[in-house]
């Protein structure tokens, strides 16, 4: 076989390999699910925060309580990790938001939580019982306090809201693949 034929065969093989590898990367599909229900809550700095204050940014919102002995901390570690893995220029357009449904959480308690995670702009939010009931109901979060053991049983919900205030995805698994969320955030930010 001549050198020219070998070179063409080698190039064709590389081309087919590149196409195959490229087609294995899953496409990002984030349809608009519904308009994110608005709310006004209080953050760790004791300031009123409206969801609409963050139009123009992508919001990643979860629901937690600071005394949670297990999944809430793990969930926030994962969100912290996702944020840290984003390119620096993309981070400024992403807001992490954690809504607490624990009446024991106060701005002071949330301020300590904020310092612990140390992500600029992360909003840790609380509200009245009525406000939290409305927000958790609007976003499909189930929670109930077990008074005997000072524990709140709750579902895991992470909501991805685009720059226009539209819900694009809801994650229900605390062990979601970080690389998938990063890819989805990049898709929305580009």
C-alpha positions in Angstrom: 0.0 0.0 0.0 1.3 3.4 -0.9 2.1 6.1 1.6 -0.7 8.3 0.1 -3.3 5.5 0.6 -2.0 4.9 4.2 -2.3 8.6 5.0 -5.8 8.8 3.6 -6.8 5.7 5.5 -5.3 7.0 8.7 -7.1 10.4 8.3 -10.4 8.7 7.5 -10.0 6.6 10.6 -9.2 9.6 12.8 -12.2 11.5 11.3 -14.6 8.6 12.1 -13.1 8.3 15.6 -13.6 12.0 16.2 -17.2 11.9 15.0 -17.9 8.9 17.2 -16.5 10.5 20.3 -18.3 13.7 19.6 -21.6 12.0 19.2 -21.2 10.2 22.6 -21.3 13.5 24.5 -24.9 13.9 25.5 -26.8 16.9 24.2 -28.1 19.3 26.7 -31.9 19.5 26.6 -33.4 22.0 29.0 -36.9 22.8 28.0 -38.8 25.6 29.7 -40.9 23.8 32.3 -42.8 26.7 33.9 -42.3 30.2 35.2 -40.6 30.2 38.6 -43.0 31.3 41.2 -41.8 34.5 42.8 -41.2 35.0 46.5 -39.7 37.5 49.0 -37.7 36.0 51.9 -35.0 37.2 54.3 -31.4 36.4 53.8 -28.4 35.9 56.1 -27.8 39.6 56.2 -31.4 40.2 57.4 -32.3 41.8 54.0 -35.5 41.1 52.1 -34.6 39.2 48.9 -36.9 38.7 46.0 -36.4 35.9 43.5 -36.9 38.5 40.8 -33.9 40.4 42.1 -31.8 37.8 40.3 -33.3 38.1 36.8 -30.4 38.0 34.3 -28.6 35.4 36.3 -29.0 31.6 36.6 -30.3 30.5 40.0 -29.6 27.1 41.5 -32.0 26.8 44.5 -32.2 24.1 47.0 -34.2 23.6 50.2 -32.4 22.8 53.5 -32.2 23.3 57.2 -28.9 24.1 59.0 -29.4 21.5 61.8 -29.8 18.7 59.3 -27.6 15.8 60.3 -27.0 14.4 56.8 -28.2 15.2 53.3 -28.5 19.0 53.5 -24.8 19.5 54.2 -23.9 17.0 51.5 -26.1 18.8 49.0 -24.6 22.2 49.7 -21.1 20.7 49.4 -22.1 19.5 46.0 -23.4 22.9 45.0 -20.3 24.5 46.3 -18.2 22.1 44.3 -20.2 22.8 41.1 -19.8 26.5 41.6 -16.0 26.1 42.1 -15.6 24.0 39.0 -17.2 26.7 36.8 -14.9 29.0 34.9 -14.4 32.2 36.9 -16.1 34.4 34.3 -19.2 32.2 34.4 -19.5 32.3 38.3 -20.6 35.9 38.3 -23.8 34.9 36.5 -24.8 32.1 38.8 -26.5 32.6 42.1 -26.8 29.8 44.7 -29.8 30.0 46.8 -30.8 27.8 49.8 -34.2 28.1 51.4 -34.5 26.9 55.0 -37.7 25.5 56.2 -36.6 25.3 59.8 -38.1 27.9 62.2 -35.0 27.6 64.3 -32.9 29.1 61.5 -32.3 32.9 61.9 -30.2 35.4 59.9 -27.4 34.9 62.5 -27.4 31.1 62.1 -27.5 31.5 58.3 -24.6 34.0 58.4 -22.5 31.2 60.0 -23.6 28.8 57.3 -22.6 31.4 54.7 -19.1 31.8 56.2 -18.7 28.1 56.2 -19.4 27.6 52.5 -17.7 30.9 51.5 -19.2 31.3 48.1 -19.8 35.0 47.1 -23.4 35.9 46.7 -24.9 32.6 48.0 -28.3 33.5 49.4 -29.4 31.6 52.5 -33.1 32.4 53.0 -35.7 32.2 55.7 -39.3 33.4 56.1 -42.4 33.2 58.1 -44.2 29.9 58.4 -46.7 31.0 55.8 -44.0 32.2 53.4 -42.0 29.0 53.6 -45.1 26.9 53.2 -46.0 28.8 50.0 -42.5 28.6 48.6 -42.1 24.9 49.4 -45.5 24.2 48.0 -44.8 26.1 44.8 -41.6 24.1 44.2 -42.9 20.7 45.3 -40.9 20.3 48.5 -42.3 18.0 51.1 -41.2 18.5 54.7 -42.4 17.6 58.2 -40.9 18.1 61.6 -40.4 15.1 63.9 -40.6 16.9 67.2 -39.4 13.9 69.3 -36.0 13.8 67.5 -35.7 17.4 66.5 -35.4 16.4 62.9 -37.1 17.5 59.7 -37.9 14.9 57.2 -37.9 16.3 53.7 -37.7 15.7 50.0 -34.6 16.7 48.0 -35.3 19.4 45.4 -32.8 21.5 43.5 -34.3 23.9 41.0 -32.4 25.3 38.0 -33.9 28.7 37.0 -32.7 30.5 33.9 -31.9 34.2 33.4 -35.6 34.9 32.4 -37.0 33.4 35.6 -38.1 30.1 34.0 -37.6 26.8 35.6 -35.5 24.6 33.3 -34.8 21.6 35.4 -35.6 20.1 38.8 -33.2 17.6 40.3 -34.6 15.2 42.9 -31.5 13.2 43.6 -28.9 14.5 46.1 -26.3 12.4 44.3 -26.7 14.1 40.9 -23.6 14.0 38.7 -21.9 17.3 39.2 -20.5 17.2 35.6 -24.1 17.2 34.3 -25.1 20.2 36.3 -21.9 22.0 35.2 -22.7 21.2 31.5 -26.3 22.4 31.9 -25.2 25.7 33.6 -22.7 26.3 30.8 -25.4 25.7 28.3 -27.7 28.3 29.9 -24.8 30.8 30.3 -23.6 30.6 26.7 
